[in-house]
Every structure is written in structure tokens, then in C-alpha cells.
Amino acid sequence: MNFSELFKLSGLLGRFSPDGQCLASCVQHRLVVRDVSSLQVRQLYTCLDQIQYIEWSSDSLFILCAMYKRGIVQVWSLEQPDWHCKIDEGSAGLVASCWSPDGRHILNTTEFHLRITVWSLCTKSVSYIKYPKACQQGVVFTKDGRYMAVAERRDCKDFISIFVCSNWQLLRHFDTETQDLFGIEWAPNGCVLAAWDSCLEYKLLLYSLDGRLLSSYCAYEWPLGIKSVAWSPSSQFLAIGSFDEKVRILNHVTWKKITEFEHPATIASQRTIVYKEVEKSPSVETERLFFPPTRALASSLFSTQSKYEISQVPVSLRYIKPVADRANPKMGVGMLAFSADNCFLATKNDNIPNAVWIWDIRKLKLLVVLEQLCPIQCFQWDPRQPRLALCTGTSRVYLWSPAGCVAVQVPGEGDFQIVSLSWHSSGDSMVLLSKDNFCVCYLEREEV
């Protein structure tokens, strides 16, 4: 495993292009586009204000930079560096911006969610979508880019509109049986749309492309309900993370629950492997150093090192009791992710913030628990093979695969605290992001 040098970064804005050839990053109001293989700067663009969001077009030819404070989006071209486009929403303001799947239209959501404006880069035409709902996930596209679903709120009721992305014509418009629609998500095959209510009511609804209600699911009634939802890449399973610290798996044939996974504070099963991160400080006899060590040598001599050890079950994990009288309690399953081959599911229970649970979907049982020293900040599966990367706000990156797991220290001076990471589409590298810097980590295929 090799690491690049550290580069400046702001706002955790570092993104690989979809074709995998470029890496875009932001430093205040500057957008830097680098070549992935050499990390040499290919283009440098200067925006009108501090960049708050960036997104590549699907063909990697354009990149948008959103400046929400000023209500402006600037679009830059990699093929024609002199060309650029500025979209100013004016007094309407701007709270969200994204590309359409064709990479030639930009969807801007105005302040107070009054409307979504669809701007065409080709014809300079403008379309409007009224009444978008202010929710966690209100605009979603099918994987093939043909359809868009929008969550709407009008006359104190929730609706979903489905549009054809080629001409922005309305295909279906229907109301949902939700009190307060919180999010929508297409199945990867684009045939089913999942919609779920806010945490105050446990309700998940599944709709067909033509707006028919296929099924609804409710696990219990009065306590806080759904916290996270994830489709498997094959569209065969839908995982629902709940505030009761359980994950429920629905199947795509009957849309009934086939199993539920609990996250207890004590791991007792002999079939579960628990990897515990342990830290060891190297013993250095400083009086034998006849010279003042350099900063790099000092950091390598005195920094603590981390590794995994297999714990003997039963194992008690660090459990945090949520504060009952505060909003958004730190409890329940808040993170879910299926591996690219559909074989594994990684979960995080917010009551046990230092642990990642890895479930074998083929056998529907708990396979591995990774117990970290610090709370999990982010985890993501390799897009090509069953390999999970995670970070905990330290200068180490952690990798798990069925062969085992490893903790790797990122070399270099200074305090590089990794709070987010993202895989390259090839699975051969990933970008590691801290608050002020980023670096690229290169992996060999055989690692882990």
C-alpha cells in the first residue's frame, strides 16, 4: 500500500471522476483537477466565492461548483478550459444542486424548496418542478438514467412525481400513504421505488414505475422508526435500519421480512470473529539518541502503532446509553452498505459507535465485528471486490476482506485525521479526506 503526499483541501470536497481519470478537489474558491495516475494538475479554475459542493457530470467532461451562499452554480469544461457557464438563481436562493444523468442538465433547488429549476446546457432552456419536499432524499434517478422521482408536498399531503429524463415530461403523479415522507430510493434495476416515513412513524412503501403500491411494511408502531435504508446491488434485498438497533431484510418476491439482525452489546457466538484494534507505543530509549531527531524521525519513533487482535468471545462492546430528552438521539442503525457482490452487509449501530458489523447475506448470520478504538466516521465497500475500508478520525485507514483485516498508518508529518474516504471505480486506489488535507492511497490487488 502506497500513499501520495498531502494536498490542501476545504469542505471535504474531493471527488474521482466517473471515468476514473481525474480527481477534483477544492481549496476555498479554487477548483483543482488532477490526473489520477500522476496527481499532476490538469486544470485550475477560480470560482466567484467559496465552493460548497462539487459534482462531476456522468461523462466526466464537466464539473459543477455550487456556491449556496450566493445562489450561484458555475460549470467548467475539461475539454474547453476557456468555456464556462454561470447559473444565478437570484433572489430565489439555492440549497441544492445536481446533474441529471445525461450530464447536460442541472437541477437547482431554491430556498424554502419552492421549486426545482432544470437548466439545459445545450438549449439554454429552463423547466420548473413545483412543490419539492424538503426531506433527506427527495430527488433520485434510476441507475440507467431514464427516470427521476421527486418527493413533493402540497395541500398538507405527500406526493411522488416520476419524470422521463429525456424530455422532463411527467410520467406519473401519485400520493403516498405517509404522514411525513422522509426519503425515496430506486432499486438498482429501476423497477421499484422505496419510500419511507419520518422516524415518528414506522412505514416503508414500495411502488412500481407506474405508481402502483406493491407493498407496505411496518415492523412496530409507537417507538421511533426507520433510520436508514439500503438496496442490495442485485435489487433482491432491501435492508432497513431502525431506531430499535435492528436491521430487517425484505426480499424482492413477497416484500416480506426474511430475517432481522440484532446489534447486542455483548457478542457471545463462537461463530463470530471479533477483531479488536489495539494500540501499542514503541519503546524508545531516548537517552541513547545522541542527536535531536528530525520531525519525521520523531513522529515515526514516538507515534503509537495500531493493529488488530482476535478477541475471545464473549466480548463486551462499548455501549453508549442515548440521552432520552434530546432530539436526534444517537441510537439505532444509522449506516448500512451492501458489498458489490451482494454477499456482505456492513452496519453501524449508533449506540455502539466504535464497532462495524459485517453480516454474511448468503447464510444470514453475523460473520465479523470490528471493534475500533475511536468512533467510526465512514465506511465504504470496494466497487470491484468484497473489501471494506473504514476510517475513525485518526491518521489510520482500516481494511477488511474475508481473508482478514489490517490497520495502516498514513505516513507523513502533522496531524492528518481521516474523516471520509471514497474508492476509485477500479478499486485500486481511494482518496482519504481530512478537514484540511487529502491524500490518495494506492493498493495492490492482492492486499488484505
N, C-alpha and C positions, 0 to 999 in steps of 0.2 A: 504494500500500500504506500503510495507516494502522495505528497501534499504540495500544492503550489505555495508561493508566498502570499501574504495577506494583502488584500486590496481594500481601499476605503469604500464605505457603504453607508447609506442612510435609509431609514424606514423599512429595513429588511427587504428591500426591492432588488432581488437578484433572480433572474429567470433564464433558463435554457430556451432556445428557440425550438419550435416543434420539429424542425428537420434535424436538430441536434448539432448544427454547425456553429451557432453563435451563442454567446452568453451576454445578456443585457444586465447592467447594474446602474444604480443611481447614486449620485453624490450631490445632495441638496437639489439644485436646479439643473444639474448636468446629467445627461444620459450617455453612458459609455457602453459601446457594443464591442465585444472582444471575440476573437477567433477561439473556438473551444480547444483546439489541439495545441495552439501555441500561447494562448492568452494575450496575444498582441492586439492592440487597439485597432479595430477596423473603422469605426466611426465614432465621432464625438459630437453630440448635439447639445445645444443650450436652450432650455425652456424659459418661459416668461416668469415662472415662480417655482417654489419648491415642489418637486414631484411627489404625489401621494399614492399613486398607483400606476403600474405599467402592465401591458399585456401585448403579447405577440399576436399577429394575425395567423390564421391557420396555415398559410403557405410560407410563413416566415419572411415575407417581403416587407411588411410594415410593422410598426410598433407604435402603440398609443401611450401617451403620458397624460394622466388626469391630474389636474390641479383643482381639487374640490373647493378650496377656499375662494378661488377667483371664478369658479364656474366655467373653467376652460379645459378643453382637451386639445392637445397638439399631437399630430400624427406625422411620423417620419418614415421615409422610404430608404431601404438599404441599397436598392439598385440605383436610385437617383438621389444622392445626398442633398442636392440643391432644392429638390421638391419638398414642400411640407404643407400641412393643412392645419388650420386652426378653427375649432368649433367653440363658439362662445354662446353659452346658454343665457347670458344676460341676467336680468332680474329674477328669472325663474330659478337660478341656482343649480347646483349639481351635487348629488350624493352618491351616484354610482355610474360606472361606465364600463362597457364591454364590447367585444367584437361579435358580430354574427358569424356563423360557421363558414360563410363564403369568404370572409376576410375583406369584404368591400363595403360593409355597412357597420355603423357604430350605433349602439343603443345607449342613450343617456337617460338616466332617471333624475328628474328635477327634485328640488327640495319639497318637503312635505308629501312626496310621492303623488304629485298632482298628475303627472303623465310620464310616459316613456317616449322620447323622441328618437326616431330611426333616421339616421343620416346616411345618404348614399355617397360614397367617394367617386363613383363613376358618373352618375347623372346629376349629382348635387341636389337631388330631390329630398324632401322631408316627409315622413309619415309620423302619425301620433297614435299612441295607445293610451287610452284614458284609464283612470282609476287603478293603477298598480298598487298592490298591497305592500305596506311596509312590514316585511317579515324576514326571517333569517335567510330564506332561499326562495325567492319569488319569481325568478326568470331562469328557465332551464331549457336546454336544447337536447334533442336526441343525438345519439353518438354519430349517426350518419349525416347529421346536419340538415335534415329535411323539415323538421318541425320544431316549433318553440311553444312552450307552455308558460303562461303568465298567471300568477295569482292576483286576483282583483278583489276589491272591497267596494261595494256600492249599496246604498239603501240599507246599511247595517247588516248586510249578508255577504258571505264569501262566495266567490265565483272563480272558475278557471276558464281561460280562453286559450285555444290551441290555434296557432297560426302556421301557414305554409311559408317557409323561409325564402323560397324563390321569388315570391311576389308580395309577401306580407298580407295575403288575404286571410280573413278569419275562416277557419275550418269548422270549429265547434266552440260553443259557449254554453257552459252549464254551471248550475250552483252546486255547492258541496255541502255535505251534512256536517259541517264543523261550526263550533262556536267561535273560534279564533284561529283560522288557518295559519300554521307556523312555517310550513315548508313543503316543497314539492320536489320530486326526483324521478326522472325517467329510468326505467330498466335499461341496461346496456343494449338490449335488442330493439328498443324503441317501441315495444308493443304495449307496455303497461306503464301507467303513471301513478306513483305513490304520493299521497297527500296526507299530512298528519296535523293534528290539532296542537294547540299550545299545551304546556305541561299541566295546566289545570284540569284537562280532561283527556283521559286515555282513549284516543281514537285514531286509527290508521285506515285510510280508504284507498282502494285500488281501482283505477279507471282504465278502460280501454281507450284506444286512439279516437274512437268516435263518441267518447263521453259517457259510455255505459258504466255503471257501477258494477264491478266484477265481484268485489268482496269488501267487507269491513272487518276490522279486528279490534277487540278491546280485551286487555288482559285483566284489568281490575277497575274499580270505579272511583273511589274517593281520594286516595293519596295522589301525589304528583306523578305525572305520567311519562310521556316519551321524551327522551333527551337527545338521542342520536339515531340515525337510520343509515344503512349501507346496503347496496345491492352487491351480490357476487358478480364477477365478470361474465359468467355464463347466463345470468338472469334467472338461475334456478332457485336461488335463495335470497331472502330479504331478512337482514338482521336488524333487530330493534333493540337499542339500548335504553333502559328505563331508570327512573329515579329509585326504584327498589333494588338497585345493584344487580340486576339480572339482564341477560341478553336472550331474547326469544328469536328463534329461527322459523320463518314461514317458508313453505315450499310453493313452487310455481304452478302446481297442478290443482290443488284444492284451496290454496291460500290459507291453510290451517297450520297451526304450530306443530312442528315436528320434535322440537326439543327446547329446553331452556338451560342456559349456562349461569350458574351462580358464582359469586366472587367473595367467598368467605375469607375472614382474616387469618384463618389457620388452614394450611394445606396439609391434609392427612393422608392422601392417597399415595401408595407406594409406586404407582404407575406414573406419577407426575415428577418431572425433573425440575428442581428449583435451583437456578443459578443465582448466587448471591455475589454482588460486587463487593470486594474488599479492597481497602486502601493500605498500602504499606509505604512507610517512609524509609528511603535508603539510609543505611548507617554510614556516615562520613566522619572520619577523624579530622576535624578542621585544623587542629594544631599541626598536622603533618603537611598542610598546604603552605609551602614556603613563599607563595606569591598571592596577591589578591586575584581571585578568579574573575574572568570576564563575565558579563551578564549572561551570555548564552551558556557558559560552563556552569555558572552558579545555579541557573534555573534547572539545568539537567541534573546537577548534583543534589540539590536540596528539594526538588519538587517531589510530591508524593506520586506513587505509581499505583495503577489500579488493575485488577484482574478479577476473573470470575472463579468462584469455587462452588462445587456442588454441595448443597446443604442436605443434611439428613432429615427426612420427614419424621414427625410432624414439624412444620415450620410456621412460626407466628410472624405475620407481616405487620408493618407499622400501619395502624388504623387510626384515622382521624374522625372523631365524632363531629358531625356538622353542627354549626350554630343554628338553632331552630328558629330564632326570632329575626333572621336576616333574609333579605331577598337573594335569589340565585344561590342557594346553598351548595357548597362543594360536596355533592353526593351524587351517586348514580353513575351509570356508564356513559361517559362523555366522549369517548373516542373509539371508533370502530374502523377496521380496514381488512378487506379480503386480499389474499395474495393473488398474483396474476394467474396462477394455475388452478384457482378455486379450492386448493387443498387446505389452506390455513386461514384462520381468522385471528387477528390481533385486537385486543381490547384493553381499555384502561378504565378502572373504577375510581372515580374521583375521591372516594373515601380512603382509598389506598393509593396515594399519588405516586409512590415510588416503584410501583410494580406494573409490568406488562404481562398480560396473559395471552398465551398462544394456544389456540384450540385446533384440533385435528378435525376438519369438517367431514372427512371420509368415515371416521369412526365416531364422530360426535362426542368427543371427550377432550378433557384438558390434557395437553401434551407437555407444556413448559410454562414456568413462571420465571421471569427475570426480575430480581429484586435489586433496585439501584440504590445508591447512597443518597441521591438527590431526586426531587420530583421530576417525572417525565414531562418534557416540554413538547416533543414532537416525535412521531414515528411514521415511517413510510416504507412500503414494500418496493423492492426492486421490480421494475416493469417486465423483466425477462425471466426471472427465476425466483423460487421461494427463498428470499433473503431479506430480512428486516433490518433497517437502520433506525437508530434512535439517538436522541440527544437529551441532556438533562441540565442544560445551562452551565456546563463546565467546559473545559478545553479538551474533552474526550468525545469520541464518537464510538458507538457500540453497534455491533453487527451480530445477528443471529441467523443461522440456517439449520436445517435438520442435522448437519454434521457437527454443530456446536456453536459456541459464541465467543466473541473476543471484544476486548476494550482496547482502543487505540488512542494514544495521546497525540494531539496535533502539535508538531514541533514549532518552535518559534518563541521570540521574546514577547513580553507583555501578557495581558490578561484577555484571552480570546474565549469568550463564553458563548458556546453554540446554543442558540435558542430555536433554530429552524434549519431544516435541510430539505433538499429536493434532488431526486435521481435524474440523471441523464436518460434519455429514451433508450439508449443502448444497454443501460445497466453497468457500464464500465466506469462511470465516474458519478460524483454527486457534488453539489455546491453546498457548503456549510456556511450558515449565516449567523453573525452576531449583531449586536446593536450598531456597531461602528465599522465592522470589517466583514470580509468574506474570503474564503479560500476554496479551491477545488481539490477534491480528494479523488485520486485515480486508483482503481482496483484492478487486480488481475482476475481472470475468470475463475481460477481455482481457489481463490481465497475463501476462507470460512467453510 
